[in-house]
Amino acid sequence: PDLNGYEKFGLGNVKYNISRIHITAVEFPSASISLIPGTGIKLVIGNASLAVNMNWNIRTWMFKDSGRSTVYISKVLVTAIFSTLLDHTGHPSISLTSCRTTSGDIDIKLSGKS
């Protein structure tokens, strides 16, 4: 979905719109799954990366601009714990118990009219 809204900065508001958000690349070079006795499953994804393209536009009382942007996120670490249970019918079910994500580097490239 598109992202839009406004932020208050100094002398006025900045209205923004981010649209046509597309994930163009995802890499998981290091991933592992392990069992946690009595709890469930632990998933660890290390050194992942992601590239996203989007359109953007901003408007203030003084100027407006728009363009394209590419965001590169790298050195991402995801650790997730899943609980494994049997539901009321006796079928196995899985639910996310905890999830933690950190990223190391974010590189944003903007192209616009200004």
N, C-alpha and C positions, 0 to 999 in steps of 0.2 A: 504493500500500500504506500501511497504518497505520504510524505511528512510535510506539515505546514504549521505555521504559527508565528509568534512574534516574541522578541526578546527586548527588554528595556536596556539601553546603553546610553550613558551620559545624558545628552540633550534630547534623546528621542527614542522611538521604537524602531526596531529592524524587523520587517515582515519578511518571512522566508518561505520558500516552497522547494521541496526536493521531490522529484518525480522520476518515473521510468527507471527505478532502481533494479539493476540486474547483477546477480552474482556471476562473474565470468570465469572464475577459477577457484578451486579449493584443493588443497593438498594436505594429506595426513601421512607424512613420512614415517612417523613413529606412533604406533598404537599398541596397547596391550589390554588384555582382559584377564582378570584373576577372580577366583572364588573367595569369598569371605565367609568362613564357616559360621553358620547360624544367622547370617545376615542376608547375603545375596551375592551380587556381582559388582566388581570395581572395574571401571573403564578409565584408562588414562590415554589421552592423546597428547603427544608432545611435538613441539616445533611445527605446528600446523600453520598454514597461511591461507589467505583469502584475498581475492580481488573483486571490487565492486565498482560498476560504472553507474552514473546517474546524471540527470539534468538538474540544474539548480537555478533559482533566481531570488534576488533580494531587492527590497525596496525600503528606502528611508525617505524622510521629508526632503533630503538634499539630493539623492541620486538613486538610480536603479541599475541593476546589471543582471545578466544571466549567462549561462554557459553549460559546459560539461565538466564532469569531475570523475577522476578515478582514485579510489582509495585502496591502498595496499596495507593489509594487516598481517604481520608476521611474528614469529616466535610466540605463537599462541599455545597455551597449556590448558587443557580441559581435564578435570577429574570429576567423575560422576559415580555415585553409589546407587545401585538399584536394589530394592528389596524384592525377594521372590517369595510368594505366598501361594496358598491354595484359596480360591474364592469359595463362596458358600455352596457352590455346586461340586466342589472338589477339583475344578480345573485350575491349572497353574496361572498365576497372574504376576505381573511385574509392575513396580511403581518406582518412580524416581524419588530417592530419599534425600540426596544432596547433590549439588553441582557447584563447582567453582571453576571460573575461567579467568585467566590473566593473559595480557598481550604485552609483547616486548616493544615492538616498533609499529608505528602508524605513519604512513607516508601519503599525503594528500596532494594530488596534482589538479589544479584548477585551470580551466581555460574559459575566458569570457571576453566580453566586448571591451571592457576597460583595460 
